[in-house]
Amino acid sequence: MPVLRVALDLPLHRLFDYLAETASVADVGLRVRVPFGRGEKLGVIVDVVDGSDWPVDQLKPAGEILRDLPPLPRDFFGLCEFASTYYQAAFGEVVMQALPVGLKRIDPPTRRNGRPAGISAAGRRPALTAEQTVAVEAIDPAAGFSAYLLHGVTGSGKTEVYLRLVEQALALGRQVLLLVPEINLTPQLEERVRARFPEAGVVSLHSELAEAARERNWRAAFGGEASIVLGTRLSIFTPLPRLGLIVVDEEHDASFKQQDGMRYSARDIGVFRARQLGIPILLGSATPSLETWANAQGGRYGLLTLRERANPEARLPAVHVLDTRRMVLKEGVSEPLIAAIKERLARGEQSLVFLNRRGYAPVLACPACGWVSRCTRCAANMVLHLADRRLRCHHCGCEHRVPKACPTCGNQDIHPFGRGTQRLEGWLQEQFPEARVLRVDRDSVKSRKQWEVMLERIHGGEADILVGTQMLAKGHDFPKLTLVGALGADAALFAADWRAPERLFAQLMQVAGRAGRAELKGEVLVQTQYPDHPLFAALVAHDYPGFAAAQLKEREQAGFPPYAFQAMLRAEAPVMADAIAFLKTAAELPVIAEHDKVFIYDPVPMKMARLANLERGQLLAESHSRPALQAFLPRWREAIEGLKAPSKLRWHIEVDPLEF
């Protein structure tokens, strides 16, 4: 009797065998109901074989094989196998997470059929600059695998390059996968793509879609009805029968790295998928990740450069560093920035004050006894949100009402310390009563619809001063915005995370790029107490290559990625001692001695040592050889799985970690 080999959504590195009388090899890739424990699960058939390693009398019969979809293709399983092997994730988890929720239900609700939305007329096709023309001509969707980095300054027209390449791929009858880092970048880009290709069938895939809409769009992509898929990181696993081009916009963004479940990089999976299928992939950014930049400098990726803005009337903004050491700041804002905002108000132009800290104030404190509003579940402070009188932890979501007096000593004179976007918004409204001040952060914009309304207000000139976090730092084009003021950037210069300078430079370059994107001249004022820091010199000169070269030299000297390869074993438990003891045991396993090219560091608490009532520790494994590390990790994981651990301890391995 045929045996089905089934992948189930379980954290186990194995497949499960079931008997099936009528199954055949043609059923590989179909979903199937199978008994599991006392209930039933939905899995995917990975193989149909004649026998099993298990005695036949121990195998249960499979349930119904679902035939409402074509079988998942072989290349999809190859992609999942790579992700499972590289990131040390269970194969069944990888396969099942790629499916929409509705397709993983035992009894899914009835769905209506839908078609990808379209519009009646094609959008305008702007003329290319000379640099854009070179970039478009360098990539041939019909020429097989190639990986390119498109390094273009903000406003240089990277999106137009994407669209021209999409046009070429569609002409060949191929599908295109366009990845963006965050949902808030999707509305404008999706509208532009639909306008340009009204007949192509454009679908979006992201977490804010309703379950039915996500399944409908996924089906349209898998069935080939949709030729363009616009999505966030999980979209990289969407099976596409005619895929001919992958584009990763803002490839440097940390949002492409999944931080829970299977911890993978959608950008890196994208490069593997392009190589697997023999198609081109284009990675675009004004501030590429240093790993990608090193690949381009080393010749592994082709490098395409856009040095000028696409609008012939637009110029890169002038960046000025304000030395605040001898300035008197008002709510963190310097007099030169206040004067610059007044000047823009008089000219009817828009200003953006950038502060990457939402809420009213980072902490509420009592000056009498020293009490501060710490989260009871995390090693973090609770942020004051004065608008709704709440204290909130931005890490675990815990919240409380603002106390009327100090919980420790009863002092009623408790104060907010520091400032967030809410506090800054209120002060700017008082300072400029005639101005329309609009705050844009995750508290004021919680859904796609709210974001679209906010964008309409900004484009419609209904705001004079924007107060925003990194939500406004990338991917947006506001023609009337001519001034950007950046506050509170110094903390990242001396952070314990060695990636902090890279992130800060990218953030400041991206937010600076919002200014002067049309014919109006732009200006950027960056407040700092360290004006002589090399990072700011590179920022003033718009010199990403110089900044990247200096950072890569430092990393090479220190032996950090991309000159080393890392994996992090993390453990969390109610008691830190249990987590550290488990990690210490893992660091002493005999298998480590068999891999002399891999170095294991001592276990230490994570930077955020306590999160959601769990204490967290970590253990770093490092090698100067990626193959050596990859050969070591599966054997190490298997040995760790054999360890006896406290019942409430949980652990995972993260390959190529971004956070420490």
C-alpha positions as CSV (number, residue, x, y, z in Angstrom):
1,M,0.0,0.0,0.0
2,P,1.4,3.5,-0.9
3,V,2.7,5.5,2.0
4,L,2.3,9.3,2.2
5,R,5.2,11.3,3.6
6,V,3.6,14.4,5.1
7,A,4.9,17.7,6.3
8,L,3.1,19.0,9.4
9,D,3.3,22.4,11.1
10,L,5.3,21.2,14.0
11,P,8.8,22.1,15.4
12,L,10.1,18.7,14.7
13,H,12.8,17.9,12.1
14,R,11.0,14.9,10.6
15,L,8.2,14.0,8.2
16,F,5.2,11.8,9.1
17,D,4.1,8.6,7.3
18,Y,0.5,7.6,6.6
19,L,-1.2,4.9,4.7
20,A,-3.2,5.8,1.6
21,E,-4.8,3.2,-0.7
22,T,-5.4,5.4,-3.8
23,A,-2.5,7.8,-3.6
24,S,0.1,8.3,-6.4
25,V,3.2,10.4,-7.1
26,A,0.8,12.9,-8.8
27,D,-0.5,13.8,-5.3
28,V,2.8,15.2,-4.1
29,G,2.2,18.8,-3.3
30,L,-1.4,18.4,-2.3
31,R,-2.8,19.1,1.1
32,V,-4.1,16.2,3.1
33,R,-6.1,15.6,6.4
34,V,-4.3,13.3,8.7
35,P,-5.0,12.0,12.2
36,F,-2.6,13.3,14.8
37,G,-2.9,12.5,18.5
38,R,-6.5,12.7,19.5
39,G,-7.4,15.1,16.7
40,E,-6.7,15.9,13.1
41,K,-4.1,18.1,11.3
42,L,-3.8,19.4,7.8
43,G,-0.4,18.7,6.1
44,V,1.2,18.7,2.7
45,I,2.2,15.6,0.9
46,V,6.0,15.7,0.3
47,D,6.5,12.2,-1.2
48,V,4.6,9.0,-2.0
49,V,6.7,5.9,-1.3
50,D,6.2,2.1,-1.3
51,G,7.4,1.5,2.3
52,S,8.2,3.1,5.6
53,D,10.9,2.9,8.2
54,W,8.0,2.3,10.7
55,P,6.1,-1.0,11.0
56,V,3.0,-0.9,8.8
57,D,0.8,-1.8,11.7
58,Q,1.9,1.4,13.5
59,L,0.9,3.6,10.6
60,K,-2.5,5.3,10.6
61,P,-4.5,5.8,7.4
62,A,-4.5,9.3,5.9
63,G,-7.8,11.2,5.6
64,E,-9.1,13.2,2.6
65,I,-6.6,14.4,0.0
66,L,-7.7,18.0,-0.9
67,R,-7.7,18.7,-4.6
68,D,-9.1,22.2,-4.7
69,L,-5.6,23.5,-5.7
70,P,-3.0,22.3,-8.1
71,P,0.0,20.5,-6.4
72,L,2.7,22.7,-4.9
73,P,5.6,22.6,-7.4
74,R,9.0,20.9,-6.9
75,D,10.9,24.2,-6.8
76,F,8.7,25.3,-3.9
77,F,9.9,22.3,-1.9
78,G,13.4,23.0,-2.9
79,L,13.1,26.5,-1.6
80,C,11.6,25.3,1.7
81,E,14.4,22.6,2.0
82,F,17.1,25.3,1.6
83,A,15.4,27.5,4.2
84,S,15.0,24.6,6.6
85,T,18.6,23.5,6.3
86,Y,20.2,27.0,6.4
87,Y,18.1,28.4,9.2
88,Q,17.8,25.2,11.2
89,A,14.0,25.3,11.1
90,A,11.7,22.3,10.9
91,F,10.8,21.6,7.3
92,G,7.1,21.2,8.1
93,E,7.0,24.6,9.7
94,V,8.6,26.2,6.6
95,V,6.2,24.6,4.2
96,M,3.1,25.3,6.2
97,Q,3.9,28.9,7.1
98,A,4.1,29.7,3.4
99,L,0.4,28.9,3.0
100,P,-2.4,31.4,3.9
101,V,-4.3,30.7,7.1
102,G,-7.4,29.6,5.3
103,L,-5.5,26.8,3.5
104,K,-4.2,25.4,6.7
105,R,-7.6,25.0,8.3
106,I,-9.1,21.5,8.7
107,D,-12.6,22.8,7.7
108,P,-12.0,26.1,5.8
109,P,-14.9,28.4,5.2
110,T,-16.3,28.7,1.7
111,R,-14.5,31.4,-0.2
112,R,-15.9,33.4,-3.1
113,N,-13.8,33.5,-6.2
114,G,-12.1,36.8,-6.8
115,R,-10.0,38.4,-9.6
116,P,-7.1,40.6,-9.1
117,A,-8.2,44.2,-9.2
118,G,-7.4,46.3,-12.2
119,I,-8.0,49.8,-13.5
120,S,-9.1,51.1,-16.9
121,A,-6.2,53.1,-18.2
122,A,-2.4,52.7,-18.1
123,G,-0.4,55.3,-16.2
124,R,2.1,57.7,-17.7
125,R,5.5,56.3,-18.6
126,P,8.1,59.0,-17.7
127,A,11.3,59.4,-19.7
128,L,14.4,57.7,-18.2
129,T,17.5,59.6,-17.2
130,A,20.8,58.4,-18.7
131,E,21.7,56.5,-15.4
132,Q,18.3,54.9,-15.3
133,T,18.7,53.8,-18.9
134,V,22.1,52.1,-18.1
135,A,20.5,50.3,-15.2
136,V,17.5,49.0,-17.2
137,E,19.7,47.9,-20.1
138,A,22.1,46.0,-17.7
139,I,19.5,43.5,-16.6
140,D,17.9,41.1,-19.1
141,P,15.0,39.1,-17.6
142,A,15.6,36.4,-20.3
143,A,19.3,35.9,-19.6
144,G,19.2,33.7,-16.6
145,F,20.4,34.2,-13.0
146,S,22.1,37.5,-12.1
147,A,22.1,39.5,-8.9
148,Y,22.3,43.3,-9.0
149,L,22.5,46.0,-6.4
150,L,20.8,49.3,-7.5
151,H,22.4,51.9,-5.3
152,G,20.5,55.1,-6.0
153,V,20.3,58.3,-3.9
154,T,16.9,59.2,-2.5
155,G,14.6,60.5,-5.3
156,S,16.8,59.0,-8.1
157,G,14.0,57.0,-9.6
158,K,14.7,53.5,-8.5
159,T,11.0,52.7,-8.7
160,E,10.9,53.6,-12.3
161,V,13.8,51.2,-13.0
162,Y,11.8,48.5,-11.2
163,L,8.8,49.2,-13.4
164,R,10.7,49.1,-16.7
165,L,12.1,45.7,-15.7
166,V,8.6,44.5,-14.7
167,E,7.5,45.6,-18.1
168,Q,10.2,43.5,-19.8
169,A,9.4,40.5,-17.7
170,L,5.6,40.7,-18.5
171,A,6.4,41.0,-22.2
172,L,8.1,37.6,-21.8
173,G,5.0,36.1,-20.2
174,R,6.6,35.9,-16.8
175,Q,5.5,36.8,-13.3
176,V,7.2,39.4,-11.0
177,L,7.7,39.4,-7.3
178,L,8.2,42.8,-5.8
179,L,9.1,42.8,-2.1
180,V,8.8,45.8,0.2
181,P,9.8,45.9,3.9
182,E,6.7,47.3,5.5
183,I,3.0,47.6,4.9
184,N,3.0,51.4,5.1
185,L,5.1,51.5,1.9
186,T,2.5,49.4,0.0
187,P,-0.4,51.8,-0.8
188,Q,1.5,54.3,-2.9
189,L,3.6,51.7,-4.7
190,E,0.6,49.4,-5.3
191,E,-1.3,52.3,-6.8
192,R,1.6,53.2,-9.1
193,V,2.1,49.6,-10.2
194,R,-1.7,49.1,-10.9
195,A,-1.8,52.3,-12.9
196,R,1.2,51.3,-15.0
197,F,0.0,47.7,-15.6
198,P,-3.8,47.7,-15.5
199,E,-4.2,44.4,-17.4
200,A,-1.5,42.4,-15.6
201,G,-3.3,41.4,-12.5
202,V,-1.7,42.9,-9.4
203,V,-2.1,41.4,-6.0
204,S,-0.7,42.3,-2.6
205,L,0.2,39.9,0.2
206,H,0.8,41.3,3.7
207,S,-0.3,40.8,7.2
208,E,-3.0,43.5,7.3
209,L,-5.1,41.8,4.6
210,A,-8.2,40.0,5.8
211,E,-7.9,36.3,5.8
212,A,-10.2,35.8,2.8
213,A,-8.4,38.5,0.8
214,R,-5.0,37.1,1.5
215,E,-6.1,33.6,0.4
216,R,-7.8,35.0,-2.7
217,N,-4.6,36.9,-3.7
218,W,-2.4,33.9,-2.9
219,R,-4.6,31.7,-5.1
220,A,-4.4,34.2,-7.9
221,A,-0.6,34.3,-7.7
222,F,-0.2,30.5,-7.5
223,G,-2.7,30.0,-10.3
224,G,-0.8,32.4,-12.6
225,E,-3.8,34.7,-12.9
226,A,-1.9,37.5,-11.1
227,S,1.3,38.5,-12.9
228,I,2.6,40.9,-10.3
229,V,2.8,40.1,-6.6
230,L,3.6,43.0,-4.3
231,G,4.3,41.8,-0.7
232,T,6.2,41.9,2.5
233,R,8.8,39.3,3.6
234,L,6.6,36.1,3.8
235,S,5.7,36.6,0.1
236,I,9.1,35.3,-0.8
237,F,7.8,31.8,-0.4
238,T,4.7,32.3,-2.6
239,P,4.7,29.6,-5.3
240,L,4.6,31.3,-8.7
241,P,4.5,29.1,-11.8
242,R,6.0,31.7,-14.2
243,L,8.3,33.7,-11.9
244,G,10.8,35.7,-14.0
245,L,12.0,38.6,-11.9
246,I,12.4,39.3,-8.2
247,V,12.8,42.9,-6.9
248,V,13.7,43.7,-3.3
249,D,13.0,47.4,-2.5
250,E,14.8,49.0,0.5
251,E,16.9,45.8,0.7
252,H,18.7,47.1,3.8
253,D,15.6,47.2,6.0
254,A,15.6,45.1,9.1
255,S,11.9,44.3,8.4
256,F,13.0,41.7,5.9
257,K,14.4,39.6,8.8
258,Q,11.8,37.5,10.6
259,Q,12.4,37.7,14.3
260,D,10.2,34.9,15.6
261,G,9.1,31.4,14.5
262,M,11.5,30.5,11.6
263,R,14.0,33.3,11.7
264,Y,14.9,34.0,8.1
265,S,16.0,36.8,5.8
266,A,13.6,37.3,2.9
267,R,16.3,39.2,1.0
268,D,18.7,36.3,1.2
269,I,16.0,33.7,0.5
270,G,15.2,35.8,-2.6
271,V,18.8,35.5,-3.9
272,F,18.7,31.8,-3.5
273,R,15.3,31.5,-5.2
274,A,16.6,33.6,-8.1
275,R,19.6,31.3,-8.5
276,Q,17.4,28.2,-8.2
277,L,15.1,29.4,-11.0
278,G,17.7,31.0,-13.1
279,I,16.2,34.5,-13.1
280,P,17.5,37.9,-12.2
281,I,17.1,39.6,-8.8
282,L,17.5,43.3,-8.2
283,L,18.2,44.7,-4.7
284,G,17.5,48.4,-4.4
285,S,18.5,50.9,-1.7
286,A,20.0,54.4,-1.1
287,T,21.8,52.9,1.9
288,P,22.5,49.2,1.2
289,S,23.2,46.8,4.0
290,L,27.0,46.4,4.4
291,E,26.7,42.7,3.6
292,T,25.1,43.6,0.2
293,W,27.6,46.4,-0.4
294,A,30.5,44.1,0.2
295,N,29.0,41.5,-2.2
296,A,28.7,44.3,-4.9
297,Q,32.3,45.5,-4.2
298,G,33.6,42.0,-4.4
299,G,31.9,41.2,-7.7
300,R,29.4,38.7,-6.5
301,Y,26.6,41.2,-7.3
302,G,26.6,43.7,-10.2
303,L,26.6,47.3,-9.1
304,L,24.3,49.8,-10.7
305,T,24.4,53.4,-9.5
306,L,22.0,56.4,-9.7
307,R,23.9,59.4,-8.5
308,E,21.4,62.2,-9.4
309,R,17.7,62.7,-8.7
310,A,15.3,61.8,-11.4
311,N,13.5,65.1,-11.4
312,P,15.9,67.5,-13.4
313,E,14.7,70.4,-11.2
314,A,15.5,68.5,-7.9
315,R,18.8,68.5,-6.1
316,L,20.0,66.5,-3.1
317,P,19.2,68.5,0.1
318,A,21.9,70.5,1.8
319,V,22.7,68.8,5.1
320,H,23.8,70.9,8.1
321,V,25.0,69.6,11.4
322,L,23.9,71.7,14.4
323,D,26.3,71.6,17.4
324,T,23.9,71.6,20.4
325,R,26.6,71.6,23.1
326,R,26.3,75.3,23.6
327,M,22.7,75.8,22.6
328,V,19.7,76.2,24.8
329,L,17.1,73.7,23.5
330,K,13.4,74.1,23.9
331,E,11.8,70.7,24.2
332,G,14.8,69.3,22.4
333,V,14.5,71.8,19.5
334,S,17.3,74.3,18.7
335,E,16.8,78.0,17.7
336,P,18.2,77.4,14.2
337,L,15.6,74.7,13.6
338,I,12.8,76.8,15.0
339,A,13.9,79.7,12.7
340,A,14.0,77.3,9.7
341,I,10.5,76.1,10.4
342,K,9.2,79.7,10.6
343,E,10.8,80.4,7.2
344,R,9.0,77.4,5.6
345,L,5.7,78.4,7.1
346,A,6.1,81.9,5.6
347,R,6.7,80.3,2.2
348,G,3.9,77.8,2.4
349,E,6.2,74.8,2.5
350,Q,6.2,71.7,4.7
351,S,8.6,70.7,7.4
352,L,9.3,67.4,9.0
353,V,10.6,67.1,12.5
354,F,12.0,63.5,12.9
355,L,12.1,61.9,16.3
356,N,12.2,58.1,16.4
357,R,10.5,57.8,19.8
358,R,6.8,57.6,20.0
359,G,4.6,58.4,23.0
360,Y,4.7,61.5,25.2
361,A,7.8,60.7,27.2
362,P,10.1,57.6,27.5
363,V,9.5,57.4,31.2
364,L,7.5,58.7,34.2
365,A,9.5,59.3,37.4
366,C,9.2,60.5,41.0
367,P,12.0,63.0,42.0
368,A,11.3,62.3,45.7
369,C,12.1,58.6,45.9
370,G,13.5,57.7,42.5
371,W,10.6,55.5,41.3
372,V,10.4,55.1,37.5
373,S,7.7,53.6,35.4
374,R,9.4,50.2,34.8
375,C,7.5,47.4,33.1
376,T,6.8,44.6,35.5
377,R,7.2,42.0,32.7
378,C,10.3,43.3,30.8
379,A,13.7,44.9,31.4
380,A,12.4,48.2,30.0
381,N,10.6,51.3,31.0
382,M,6.9,51.9,30.3
383,V,6.4,54.9,28.0
384,L,4.0,57.7,28.9
385,H,1.1,58.1,26.4
386,L,-0.5,61.3,27.8
387,A,-3.2,61.5,25.1
388,D,-5.1,58.5,26.5
389,R,-3.5,58.6,30.0
390,R,-1.7,55.3,29.7
391,L,1.7,53.8,30.5
392,R,2.7,51.3,27.8
393,C,5.5,48.9,27.3
394,H,6.6,49.0,23.6
395,H,8.2,45.5,23.9
396,C,5.5,43.3,25.4
397,G,2.3,45.5,25.1
398,C,1.6,45.7,28.8
399,E,-0.2,48.9,29.8
400,H,-1.5,50.6,32.9
401,R,-3.3,53.8,33.7
402,V,-1.1,56.7,34.7
403,P,-1.0,56.9,38.5
404,K,-2.1,60.0,40.2
405,A,0.7,59.7,42.7
406,C,4.0,57.9,43.1
407,P,3.1,54.2,43.8
408,T,6.1,54.0,46.2
409,C,6.0,57.2,48.3
410,G,2.7,58.8,47.4
411,N,4.3,62.0,46.0
412,Q,1.8,63.6,43.6
413,D,4.5,65.6,41.9
414,I,5.6,62.9,39.4
415,H,7.2,64.1,36.1
416,P,7.7,62.8,32.5
417,F,11.4,62.7,31.5
418,G,12.6,62.9,28.0
419,R,10.3,63.4,25.0
420,G,8.5,61.5,22.4
421,T,6.5,62.5,19.3
422,Q,3.3,63.3,21.3
423,R,5.1,65.8,23.5
424,L,6.9,67.3,20.6
425,E,3.6,67.6,18.7
426,G,2.0,69.5,21.5
427,W,4.9,71.9,21.9
428,L,5.1,72.6,18.2
429,Q,1.4,73.4,18.2
430,E,2.0,75.9,21.0
431,Q,5.0,77.4,19.4
432,F,3.4,77.7,16.0
433,P,-0.4,78.2,16.7
434,E,-1.1,79.2,13.1
435,A,0.4,75.9,11.7
436,R,-1.3,72.6,11.1
437,V,0.8,70.0,13.0
438,L,0.4,66.4,12.0
439,R,1.9,63.5,14.0
440,V,2.7,60.3,12.0
441,D,3.7,57.3,14.1
442,R,2.3,53.8,15.1
443,D,0.0,55.4,17.6
444,S,-1.7,57.7,15.1
445,V,-1.6,55.3,12.2
446,K,-2.7,51.8,13.1
447,S,-4.1,50.5,9.9
448,R,-3.7,50.7,6.2
449,K,-6.8,52.8,5.8
450,Q,-5.6,55.3,8.4
451,W,-2.2,55.5,6.6
452,E,-3.9,56.2,3.2
453,V,-6.0,59.0,4.8
454,M,-2.8,60.4,6.4
455,L,-1.0,60.4,3.0
456,E,-3.9,62.2,1.3
457,R,-3.8,64.9,4.0
458,I,-0.1,65.4,3.5
459,H,-0.2,65.4,-0.3
460,G,-3.3,67.7,-0.1
461,G,-1.4,70.3,1.8
462,E,-3.4,69.9,4.9
463,A,-0.3,69.8,7.1
464,D,2.4,72.4,7.6
465,I,4.6,70.6,10.1
466,L,5.0,66.8,10.3
467,V,6.2,65.1,13.4
468,G,7.2,61.6,12.6
469,T,9.1,58.5,13.4
470,Q,10.8,56.1,10.9
471,M,7.4,55.5,9.3
472,L,8.1,58.7,7.3
473,A,11.8,58.0,6.7
474,K,11.6,56.0,3.5
475,G,9.6,55.5,0.3
476,H,7.5,58.6,0.4
477,D,7.5,61.6,-2.0
478,F,6.1,64.8,-0.6
479,P,6.7,67.6,-3.2
480,K,6.1,70.5,-0.7
481,L,8.4,69.1,2.0
482,T,11.6,71.2,2.0
483,L,12.9,71.0,5.6
484,V,13.8,68.0,7.7
485,G,15.0,68.4,11.3
486,A,16.4,65.3,13.0
487,L,16.4,65.1,16.8
488,G,17.8,62.6,19.3
489,A,20.2,60.8,17.0
490,D,23.3,60.7,19.3
491,A,22.3,57.7,21.5
492,A,22.9,55.3,18.6
493,L,26.5,56.5,18.1
494,F,27.6,54.7,21.3
495,A,25.2,51.8,21.5
496,A,26.5,48.3,22.4
497,D,25.2,46.9,19.1
498,W,28.0,47.1,16.5
499,R,25.3,47.5,13.8
500,A,24.0,50.8,15.4
501,P,26.1,53.2,13.3
502,E,25.0,51.5,10.1
503,R,21.3,51.7,11.1
504,L,21.7,55.4,12.2
505,F,23.3,56.4,9.0
506,A,20.7,54.7,6.9
507,Q,17.9,56.2,9.0
508,L,19.3,59.7,8.7
509,M,20.0,59.4,5.0
510,Q,16.5,58.1,4.3
511,V,14.7,60.8,6.3
512,A,17.0,63.5,4.8
513,G,15.9,62.2,1.4
514,R,12.3,63.3,2.0
515,A,13.4,67.0,1.5
516,G,13.6,68.8,-1.8
517,R,12.3,66.0,-4.1
518,A,10.6,68.4,-6.5
519,E,11.8,71.8,-7.8
520,L,11.9,73.3,-4.3
521,K,15.3,73.2,-2.6
522,G,15.6,71.0,0.4
523,E,17.5,71.5,3.7
524,V,18.3,69.0,6.5
525,L,19.3,70.1,10.0
526,V,20.8,67.4,12.2
527,Q,21.1,68.2,15.9
528,T,24.0,66.5,17.7
529,Q,26.5,66.9,20.6
530,Y,29.1,65.2,18.5
531,P,29.4,67.2,15.3
532,D,32.9,66.0,14.6
533,H,31.9,62.3,14.4
534,P,32.8,60.8,10.9
535,L,29.3,59.6,10.5
536,F,28.0,63.2,10.2
537,A,30.8,64.2,7.8
538,A,29.6,61.4,5.5
539,L,26.0,62.4,5.9
540,V,26.8,66.0,5.0
541,A,28.6,64.9,1.8
542,H,25.9,62.3,0.9
543,D,28.8,59.9,0.9
544,Y,27.5,56.4,1.4
545,P,30.4,54.7,-0.3
546,G,32.9,56.5,2.0
547,F,30.9,55.6,5.1
548,A,30.5,52.0,4.0
549,A,34.2,51.6,3.3
550,A,35.1,52.9,6.8
551,Q,32.6,50.6,8.5
552,L,33.7,47.6,6.5
553,K,37.3,48.3,7.4
554,E,36.4,48.4,11.1
555,R,34.4,45.2,10.8
556,E,37.2,43.4,9.1
557,Q,39.6,44.4,11.8
558,A,37.1,43.3,14.5
559,G,36.2,40.0,12.7
560,F,32.5,40.9,12.4
561,P,30.1,40.0,9.5
562,P,30.5,40.1,6.6
563,Y,34.0,38.8,7.4
564,A,32.6,36.2,9.8
565,F,29.5,34.1,10.0
566,Q,27.4,33.8,13.1
567,A,24.6,31.8,14.7
568,M,23.0,32.5,18.0
569,L,21.5,30.0,20.4
570,R,19.0,31.7,22.6
571,A,17.1,30.3,25.6
572,E,14.3,31.8,27.6
573,A,13.0,30.7,31.0
574,P,11.2,32.1,34.0
575,V,14.6,32.1,35.8
576,M,17.8,33.5,34.2
577,A,19.9,30.9,36.0
578,D,18.1,28.1,34.2
579,A,18.6,29.8,30.8
580,I,22.3,30.4,31.4
581,A,22.8,26.8,32.7
582,F,21.2,25.4,29.6
583,L,23.4,27.5,27.4
584,K,26.5,26.6,29.3
585,T,25.7,22.9,28.9
586,A,25.1,23.5,25.1
587,A,28.5,25.2,24.9
588,E,30.2,22.1,26.4
589,L,28.7,19.4,24.1
590,P,31.3,16.9,22.7
591,V,30.2,17.7,19.1
592,I,31.8,21.1,19.4
593,A,35.3,19.6,19.6
594,E,34.8,17.9,16.3
595,H,34.4,21.3,14.5
596,D,37.6,23.3,15.1
597,K,36.7,26.1,12.7
598,V,33.7,27.1,14.8
599,F,34.3,29.2,18.0
600,I,31.7,29.2,20.8
601,Y,31.6,32.2,23.1
602,D,30.4,32.2,26.7
603,P,26.7,32.5,27.5
604,V,25.4,35.9,28.5
605,P,22.1,37.6,29.1
606,M,20.5,39.3,26.1
607,K,20.5,43.1,25.9
608,M,16.8,43.0,26.6
609,A,17.3,40.4,29.4
610,R,13.7,40.1,30.4
611,L,10.7,40.1,28.0
612,A,7.1,39.2,28.8
613,N,8.0,37.6,32.1
614,L,10.8,35.4,30.6
615,E,14.5,35.8,31.3
616,R,16.6,35.5,28.1
617,G,20.2,34.4,27.5
618,Q,22.2,33.8,24.4
619,L,25.3,32.0,23.2
620,L,27.2,33.0,20.0
621,A,28.7,30.5,17.6
622,E,31.0,32.0,15.0
623,S,33.2,30.9,12.1
624,H,35.2,32.5,9.3
625,S,33.8,29.8,7.0
626,R,30.1,29.7,6.1
627,P,30.4,26.0,5.0
628,A,32.1,25.1,8.3
629,L,29.3,26.8,10.3
630,Q,26.6,25.2,8.3
631,A,28.2,21.8,8.7
632,F,28.3,22.3,12.4
633,L,24.8,23.7,13.1
634,P,22.7,20.6,12.4
635,R,24.8,18.3,14.5
636,W,24.9,20.9,17.3
637,R,21.1,21.3,17.1
638,E,20.6,17.5,17.2
639,A,22.8,17.3,20.3
640,I,20.9,20.2,22.0
641,E,17.6,18.5,21.3
642,G,18.9,15.6,23.4
643,L,19.5,17.7,26.4
644,K,17.2,17.6,29.4
645,A,15.9,21.1,30.1
646,P,13.4,22.6,32.5
647,S,9.8,22.2,31.3
648,K,9.2,25.9,30.8
649,L,12.5,26.6,29.0
650,R,12.3,27.4,25.3
651,W,15.3,27.7,22.9
652,H,16.0,28.4,19.3
653,I,18.9,28.9,16.9
654,E,19.0,32.1,14.8
655,V,21.4,32.1,11.9
656,D,22.8,35.5,10.7
657,P,21.4,37.3,13.8
658,L,20.7,41.1,13.5
659,E,20.0,41.7,17.2
660,F,22.0,40.9,20.3
